[in-house]
Amino acid sequence: MGATVMTLLLAACGGSGEEGEGEKVVANTAPIVGISLGPRVDGLEAMFRQEARERGLRLQVEQAYDKSEAQQTQLRRLVDSQLSCVVVFPVGPNVVLRARMDAQDAGVPLLMMLHGRNTPGACVILQDESAGRDLGRQAADQLMERNVKVPVVLIVEDRFWWSETQGFVNEVLAGLEETFSSLEVLARLRVVGDLDRDKSMIEATLAARRSVDLVLGADGTATRAVSLADRFKRSDRGPLILGVSDSKDVVERAKQRAPRHLILEYQLPEVVTQVLETAESMAAGGAEVGVVPLPLVPISGEDQDG
């Protein structure tokens, strides 16, 4: 399906007329923030609309629907419009590199969402890596209850973003190592976003090993693929899932199959607020290029029926 482009101009509070020889129309000088939404996230655009109204911001939104080529075209259009700030939820690394170069050439402040810690010239919002250590500690408690001596860990990563999620993965492993003197990392699988293919690869890896204690989904794409694997449908003694998700459906599916799974979830209202706060500050020249951690909220099924 071709990319659908939706451009929204949200009017901020307008000025009143000035008295004189005649009425003058006061130009709306509120910042215009351009947002390019790459991955599909239900309800995100509507949340941005509402938050922008409340802040008196004008907003221009483009939807790429997971299409890298469409997003690059949309970003070029946003940058050429000389907006106050451009925010990108990237589909993949090629989009990150293109957006950074285009924005730097045009002198437009750029805010990258969730990925790209090593993206110079852009302010970056990404997952709070420190949340991984607490997740590892919680997992260690559950594994101790199951009398695991040396945990066997399968790490599932996104093929495009694996280098950007290493900090989070390392924090999870550090949390486990506070309890266990040694760990065995069975494999590091890199999923591609094709759910059928990714699910089959995970299932084949699990089936080839007699015992896997823990499966770590390093980001939303990986966690979604892990949560669909048949291995998690049938055994309370099967592997424990740790992961990060931006989807309530993924979290609920994991809870229903095995309530003990530990999933961290992005809270979309917090995402929207933090993005627009940072973008507004950048538009005013008040935000330095750097990293803004995005909190992750633990979602556990322990209080749910299995």
N, C-alpha and C positions, 0 to 999 in steps of 0.2 A: 504494500500500500504506500502510495506516495506520501510525502510529509504534508501535514496539514499545518498551515501557518495561521495563527490567531493573534492579531495585534490589538491591544487594548490600551486606550488612553484614559487614564483615570484622572478626572479633574480634581485638583486640590482646591482649597478655599480661595476664591477669587477676591481681588481687591475691590473696593468701592470707588465710585466716581469722584473726581475732584472738582470743586467749584471754581469757576473762573469765567472767562469769556464764554465758555461752553463746556459741556461735560467731556472729560477725557477718559478713555478706557485704559485702566491700569493693567499692564501685562502681567500674566501669571509667571512669577519667577521661581516657583517651587521646583526643586530638583526633579529631573526626569531620570528614573532608573530603568535601564533595560535589563530584562531577565531572559536568558535562554535556558529552557527546561529540556534537557536531553532525555533522561530516562522517564518512563511513565510512572508517576506517583499520584494516585487518586486523591483528588481534593486539594492538591498543593496550589494550583493556580488560583482557586477561589479564596484560599487563605491569604495569599499575597494581595489579592484585590482588596479584601477587607482591611488588612493591616495598613496598606498604603492609604486608603481613605482616612483611617484614623490618624495617620501621621501627616496628612496633607501633602503626600508625595504623588507625583504623576508617574505612571508605570506603563512600560511597553513590554509586553510578554510575547515570546515566540516559543512554540512547541515543536520539538524535533521528533518526538515519538520513537526514540531509540535509533534514529537514522543519523549516522555520523556525517554523511555528506550534506544532509539537510541542515544540520546544526552549524556546520562551517559556513554555509551560505548565509544563514540567519545572523551569525555572529558578525560577518563582514558587513551586513546591512546595519546592525546595531552600532558597530564601531564607526561606520561612515556617517551615522546620524549625529555624532558628536554629543552624546548624552552625558549626563552628569557622572554616571558610573554604569558599568556593565557587570552583571552577575551571571556566572555560568555554572550550571549543573551539567558537567560534561558527560558525553556518551563514552569517550575513550581518550587515551593519551594524545592521539593525533590532534584532537580538538583542543586539548590544553595547550599544546605547542603553538598551533595556529592562532589561537585567541591571544596568547601572550605576545606574540610578534606583532599582530595587527593592532592590539591596544597600545603597545609601546610606541609603535610608529605614529599612531594618531594622538598620543598623549592623553588617552582616556583611562581613568582609574579602573582597575580590573579586580573583581572578587571571584575567586574560584571556590566552589562548594564541595567539601568532603574529600577531595583527592588533590594531590599535588604539593605536598610539603616542600619538595625540591623544585618549586616553580618560581624562580627569581622574577621580580618585577610585578608580582601579584600578591594581594592579600589573600590568605587562604583560611577557609573554615573547614575543619576536619574532625573526625571522631576523637573523643577524649581518650587517648591511649592509656592513661592511668586506670581507667575503668577495667582494663584487661586483667590487671593484677588481682583485683577483688574477685573477678570472675574465676580466675585460676584457683584462688583460695577456696571459693565455694565448691568448685569441682573437686578439689582435693579432699574436702570433708566428706563428700558423697562417695568418693572412691575408697577412702579409709573405712567407711561403713560397710563396704563390699569386700573388705580384706584384700584389696589390690596392693601388691608389693612394689612392682615396677610398672607403672602405667604405660600402655601401648597407645600412642597418639597418632591419629590420621589428621593432617592439616589440609584443608581444602581452601584454595585461594582463587581469586579472579585472574584470568590470564593477563588482562590489561593492567590491573592495579596491584599485583602482588608486591611490588617493591614499595608501594605506598602504605601497605598495611603491615609491614614488618615490625614496626614499633609496637602495634597492638598485639600481634602474635607473640612477640618476645615478652611482653608484660604478662600475658596469660601463662606462658611457660615458666616465668619467674615466680608467679603465684603458686603454681604446682610444685616448684622446686623448694619452696619454703617447707613443704611437708615431705616430699619424696627426694631422696638423695640421688636418684637416677630416673631418667625417662627414656623410653624407646620411641623415637619418631619413625613410624612405619613408612610413611611417604608424604610427599607434598604434591597433591593433585592440583592442577590448574584448570578450572572450568572456563567455558567459553560463552555461557549465556544461552546455549541450546539445551533446554531443560531435559529433554529425552536423552540426549547424548550424555549430558553431565551426570544424570541420575544413573545411567547404565555403567558409566565409568566408576562411580562411587560404589555401586553394588558389587561390581566385579572385584574391586580392591578388597572390600570387606569379606566377600566370599572366599577369597584366596588365603585369608588369614583366620586361623581358628579363633583367636580372641583379640578384639580391639576394644579398649576400654573407653576411649574418648575420641569424638570427632569434632574438630574445631572449624567452624565456618568463619573465615577471616573478614568477610564483608557481606552485604546483603545478597549479592548474586550467589555466592558460595553457600550461604545459609539456606537460601531457597532451594537449591539443588539437594543439599543434604536432607532437608526436611521431607523431601518427596521420596527418598530412597526406601525401598520396600523393607529393608532390614529393620527399620524403626517401627514397623507396623505391628510386630507380633511378640516381642519379648521384653519383659520388664528387666531382664538381665542383659539386654543388648547394650550397645555403646551409648554413652552419655553425649548429648549434643550440646556444645557451647557455640554461641554465634552472635552475630549482629544482624539486625533486620530493620527495614523501613516499612514492613508490611504486617499489619495485624493478622492477616490470613495465615502467614507463615508461623507467627507466634501461636495462634490458636490451634493450628494443625499439629504443631509439636506438643502442645499441652495435651491434646486429645489422645495422641499416640503414646505418650509417656510423660506424665506430669512432672517428672523430676528434671527434664531438660532445662537448661539455663540459657535464656536468650536476652540480649540487650537490645533495646529498641530506641530508635530516634523518635522523639516527640515532635511531630510536625509543627505544632504551634510555636514551640521554642525555636525550631529551625527558622521559621519565617521571621519571628521577632529579631533573632540574632542577625540574620542576613540583612534585613532592612536597616537595623540600627547601624551595622558596620558600613553598609553602602551609603547611608545618609552622612555618616561621619567622613567617609572617603570623598564624597561629593563636595563637602565643605573644606576639604584639605586637612582634616583633623585626624585621620587614621594613618598610621604607619604601615608600610608593607610588613607582613609577618603572618603568624599563625594564631587563629582564634579557636580554641578548643570548643567542640560541640558536645555538651553532656549527653551521656547515654544512660537511659533509665532501665534498671533490671526488671525483666518480666519473667517471673517464675511461676510454674504451674503447680507448685507444691500445695496451694490452697484450693486446687481444683479437683474435681472427681476425675479419675483416670479414664 
